[in-house]
Amino acid sequence: MITLSRPMIGEEEIEAVVAVLRSGMLAAGERVASFEESFAKTIGSQHAIAVGSGTAALHVGLMAMDIGPGDEVIVPSFTFAATANVVRMVGADPVFVDIDPDDFTIHSDAIEQAITSRTRAVMPVHLYGQPAPMRAIARIAAAAGIEVIEDSAQSHLATDDGEMTGSIGRFGAFSFYPTKNMTTGEGGMITTSDDELADRARMIRNQGMAARYEHELIGINERMTEAEAAMGLVQLSRVEEWTLRRRENAAIYRSQLDPKLGLPVERPGAYHVYHQFTLAPVDRQPVIDALDRADIGHGVYYPKGTHQQIPYRGPDYRLPVTEEMAERVVSIPIRPDLTESEIHTVIETLNGIYQ
């Protein structure tokens, strides 16, 4: 079978984790600090704060910004539910808006229309590895006096107009889940150049402590382990190489796949890192059927807009693009270890649908 995704784990990662286990130092320590320093340098932010997951990165960041009851945060509906969940978790209200049909990211016009007196922030998602249009979003946010928070869970090393995702907004939140472009098993990272936010986030992830048993804030336990950080350091050294491979695979697909499949668009000025290569055919079922017959992995991200999920039903949202794309999208293998033969098989299988 040609799998859709799998973690890229080699002997160096295994040896790094074994070294941690042998050291006896398992909780956050020198390796976590080193991973944070290296990640901040890579992204171009002043600070990186390692936490337990990408969701935790968003949650802790919102807590550090003191976003809570009475506040609204504008979010795209076409994404994983964690984006909205963390807003609810701090007591604020997510306000769902539609996406651009060409690149699946939040539509800047929709942001302007959704801003109210209660809006504290907008949270664009760099979906599938495609950066959201950050220059337009930053301009809208500045005019309205609201913050920009980047959900960068899927966009390691992606850039928009030369700026690295995770370095543009008040803070960025990355995920290191096993299917992401780099992994620590689980884990996440907050990136920011705001000194005060970074200090608050470090305390919040560690039970609100500035020093041992000195609690200055209400906090939670969201520390990253030494084993995760050790793996992350190795993965960080390889993610640029893997990203180039993903982009090479995407270029082959783009040049050889039938346009009727609804090929993804890389927006001008964007550096797409292809966490997913997502098609949007008018009818995805023949695509799924063909992939199944050929034993090729695939995935639907996401079959429902978040506004259609049970916890968020209520307001009469009109998000036609989100609802249409949820019915059409299907992702195909783009992982960096695909062989030429596997890529050829995927192309041959998909191009046979419309012949």
C-alpha positions in Angstrom: 0.0 0.0 0.0 1.1 3.6 -0.7 0.4 5.2 2.7 -0.9 8.7 3.0 1.5 9.7 5.7 3.8 8.3 8.3 6.4 9.8 10.7 9.9 10.1 9.4 11.8 8.4 12.2 15.4 7.3 11.7 18.2 5.9 13.9 19.3 9.4 15.0 15.9 10.1 16.5 15.9 6.7 18.2 19.4 7.2 19.6 18.5 10.7 20.9 15.5 9.4 22.8 17.5 6.4 24.2 20.1 8.9 25.5 17.4 10.8 27.4 16.1 7.6 28.9 19.6 6.6 30.0 20.2 10.0 31.5 17.3 9.7 33.9 16.3 13.4 33.2 12.9 13.0 31.6 11.0 16.2 32.5 11.7 19.5 30.8 15.4 20.4 31.0 18.4 21.3 28.8 17.1 19.5 25.7 13.8 21.4 25.8 15.7 24.7 26.2 17.9 23.9 23.3 15.0 22.9 21.1 13.2 26.1 22.0 16.3 28.2 21.1 16.8 26.4 17.8 13.1 26.6 16.8 12.9 30.3 17.6 16.0 31.0 15.5 14.5 28.9 12.6 11.2 30.7 12.7 12.7 34.2 13.3 11.0 34.9 16.6 12.5 36.1 19.8 11.0 33.3 21.9 9.8 29.7 21.5 7.9 28.0 24.4 7.6 24.2 24.1 4.3 22.7 25.2 2.5 19.4 25.1 0.6 19.7 21.8 -0.4 22.2 19.1 -3.7 22.6 20.8 -1.9 23.4 24.0 0.2 26.0 22.2 -3.0 27.8 21.1 -4.6 27.4 24.5 -1.7 28.7 26.5 -1.1 31.6 24.1 -4.8 32.7 24.5 -4.5 32.5 28.2 -1.3 34.5 28.1 -3.1 37.2 26.1 -5.9 37.2 28.8 -8.6 36.5 26.1 -11.7 35.3 27.9 -15.4 35.8 28.5 -17.0 38.6 26.5 -14.3 38.4 23.8 -14.7 37.2 20.2 -12.0 35.6 18.1 -12.6 35.3 14.3 -11.6 31.9 13.0 -12.1 30.0 9.8 -14.6 27.1 10.0 -12.7 25.0 7.4 -10.1 23.6 9.7 -9.6 21.1 12.6 -11.9 21.8 15.5 -9.0 22.6 17.9 -8.8 26.1 16.4 -12.3 27.0 17.8 -12.1 24.7 20.8 -9.3 26.7 22.4 -11.3 29.9 22.1 -14.2 28.2 23.9 -11.8 26.8 26.5 -10.8 30.3 27.6 -14.5 31.4 27.7 -14.4 33.5 24.6 -16.6 33.1 21.5 -15.3 31.8 18.1 -16.8 33.7 15.2 -16.7 31.5 12.1 -16.0 33.0 8.6 -15.6 31.6 5.2 -12.5 30.7 3.1 -11.0 31.6 -0.2 -12.0 28.8 -2.6 -8.6 28.9 -4.4 -6.3 28.2 -1.4 -8.6 27.1 1.4 -7.4 29.8 3.9 -9.4 32.4 5.6 -10.9 35.1 3.3 -9.7 38.6 4.2 -13.0 40.2 3.1 -14.9 37.9 5.5 -12.7 39.0 8.4 -13.6 42.7 7.9 -17.3 41.8 7.8 -17.1 39.8 11.1 -15.4 42.4 13.3 -17.5 43.8 16.1 -16.8 45.8 19.3 -16.1 42.5 21.1 -13.5 41.2 18.6 -10.1 40.8 20.3 -8.3 38.8 17.6 -8.4 37.0 14.3 -6.8 33.5 14.1 -5.9 32.6 10.5 -5.0 28.9 9.9 -2.1 28.2 7.5 -4.1 25.2 6.2 -2.4 22.2 4.5 0.9 24.1 4.6 -0.4 27.1 2.6 0.2 30.4 4.4 -2.9 32.6 4.9 -2.7 36.1 3.2 -0.9 37.6 6.2 -0.2 41.1 4.8 -3.9 41.7 4.1 -4.9 40.2 7.4 -2.3 42.3 9.3 -3.6 45.5 7.6 -7.2 44.7 8.5 -6.3 43.9 12.1 -4.2 47.0 12.6 -7.0 49.2 11.3 -9.5 47.6 13.6 -7.2 47.5 16.6 -7.3 43.7 17.0 -4.6 41.1 17.4 -3.5 38.4 14.9 -2.8 34.9 16.2 -1.4 32.3 13.8 -2.5 28.7 13.8 0.7 27.4 12.3 0.1 23.7 13.2 0.5 22.6 9.5 3.0 25.2 8.2 6.5 24.5 9.4 8.9 26.7 7.3 6.1 28.1 5.2 6.5 31.8 4.3 4.2 34.6 3.1 5.9 37.4 1.2 9.2 36.2 2.7 8.0 36.2 6.3 8.0 32.9 8.2 4.6 31.7 9.4 4.6 31.9 13.2 6.7 35.1 13.2 4.1 37.5 11.9 1.2 37.6 14.5 1.2 38.3 18.2 2.1 34.6 18.6 2.2 31.5 16.4 1.3 27.9 17.5 2.9 24.9 15.9 2.1 21.2 16.2 4.5 18.2 16.2 1.9 15.5 16.0 3.2 12.4 14.1 1.6 13.3 10.8 3.0 16.8 10.7 6.0 17.8 8.6 8.2 17.3 11.6 7.3 15.4 14.8 8.1 14.9 18.4 5.5 12.2 18.9 3.2 14.8 20.4 4.1 18.3 21.3 3.7 21.9 20.3 5.5 25.3 20.3 4.4 28.9 20.9 6.5 31.4 18.9 6.5 35.1 19.7 8.6 38.2 19.9 6.5 39.7 22.7 8.6 39.4 25.9 5.7 39.8 28.2 3.6 37.2 26.4 6.5 34.8 26.4 7.0 35.2 30.2 3.4 34.6 30.9 3.2 31.6 28.6 6.2 30.0 30.3 4.5 30.4 33.7 1.1 29.2 32.5 2.5 26.0 31.0 4.2 25.3 34.4 1.2 25.7 36.8 1.6 29.5 36.8 4.9 29.4 38.6 7.6 32.1 38.2 9.8 30.1 40.7 9.2 26.7 42.4 6.0 27.0 44.5 5.7 30.7 43.7 2.4 30.9 41.7 1.8 34.2 40.0 -0.8 33.1 37.5 -3.5 30.4 37.1 -1.7 27.8 35.1 -1.8 24.3 33.8 0.8 21.5 33.2 1.7 21.6 29.5 5.5 21.1 29.6 7.3 19.2 26.9 9.4 16.2 27.9 13.1 15.8 27.3 12.5 12.8 25.0 10.2 14.8 22.8 12.6 17.7 22.6 15.5 15.4 21.8 13.5 14.0 18.8 12.5 17.5 17.9 16.1 18.7 17.6 16.9 15.9 15.1 13.7 16.5 13.1 14.3 20.3 13.0 17.7 19.6 11.4 16.0 17.6 8.6 12.7 19.5 8.0 14.1 21.8 5.3 15.3 18.8 3.3 11.9 17.1 3.7 10.1 20.3 2.8 12.0 20.5 -0.5 11.1 16.9 -1.2 7.4 17.7 -0.6 7.6 20.7 -2.9 9.3 18.6 -5.6 6.6 16.0 -5.3 3.9 18.7 -5.5 5.6 20.1 -8.7 5.4 16.7 -10.3 1.8 16.3 -9.4 1.0 19.8 -10.6 2.6 19.2 -14.0 1.3 15.8 -14.6 -2.1 15.4 -12.9 -5.3 16.1 -14.8 -6.6 19.6 -14.0 -10.1 18.2 -13.7 -9.0 16.8 -10.3 -9.0 20.3 -8.9 -5.3 20.8 -8.2 -4.3 23.0 -5.3 -3.2 26.6 -5.9 -0.1 28.1 -4.5 -0.9 31.7 -3.9 1.6 34.3 -5.4 4.1 35.3 -2.7 3.4 32.2 -0.7 5.9 29.3 0.0 3.6 26.3 0.4 5.1 23.4 2.4 2.5 20.8 1.4 1.6 19.3 4.7 -1.2 17.9 2.5 -1.7 17.9 -1.3 -5.4 18.5 -1.4 -7.5 18.0 -4.5 -11.0 19.5 -4.9 -12.7 17.7 -7.8 -16.4 18.4 -8.4 -17.2 14.9 -7.2 -14.6 13.2 -4.9 -16.2 9.8 -4.8 -14.7 8.5 -8.1 -11.3 9.7 -6.9 -11.7 7.9 -3.6 -12.9 4.8 -5.3 -10.0 4.8 -7.7 -7.5 5.3 -4.9 -9.1 2.5 -2.9 -8.9 0.1 -5.8 -5.2 0.9 -6.3 -4.5 0.6 -2.5 -3.4 4.2 -2.2 -3.9 6.1 1.0 -6.0 9.2 1.1 -7.8 11.5 3.6 -10.6 14.0 3.8 -9.5 17.1 5.8 -12.2 18.2 6.7 -15.6 16.6 6.0 -17.5 19.2 7.9 -17.0 22.9 8.7 -16.5 23.4 12.5 -19.7 25.5 12.5 -21.5 22.3 11.5 -20.2 20.3 14.5 -22.5 19.6 17.4 -20.8 22.0 20.0 -21.0 24.9 17.6 -24.4 24.6 16.0 -26.7 27.5 16.6 -26.0 30.8 14.8 -27.2 30.9 11.3 -23.8 31.0 9.6 -23.7 31.3 5.8 -20.4 29.8 4.8 -21.0 28.4 1.3 -17.4 27.9 0.3 -16.6 26.0 3.5 -19.6 23.8 3.0 -18.8 23.1 -0.6 -15.1 22.4 0.0 -16.0 20.0 2.8 -17.9 18.0 0.2 -15.2 18.1 -2.4 -11.7 17.9 -0.8 -9.5 14.8 -0.7 -5.8 14.6 0.1 -3.3 12.3 -1.6 0.2 11.1 -0.5 2.8 13.9 -0.6 5.2 12.6 2.1 8.9 13.2 1.4 9.9 9.5 1.2 7.6 8.7 -1.8 9.5 6.8 -4.5 9.3 7.7 -8.2 7.4 4.5 -8.7 4.8 5.4 -6.1 4.4 8.9 -7.5 3.9 7.4 -11.0 1.3 5.0 -9.6 -0.7 7.8 -8.0 -0.6 9.9 -11.2 -1.5 7.0 -13.4 -4.4 6.0 -11.1 -5.9 9.5 -10.9 -5.5 10.4 -14.5 -7.3 7.3 -15.4 -10.5 8.6 -13.8 -11.5 11.0 -16.6 -10.3 8.9 -19.6 
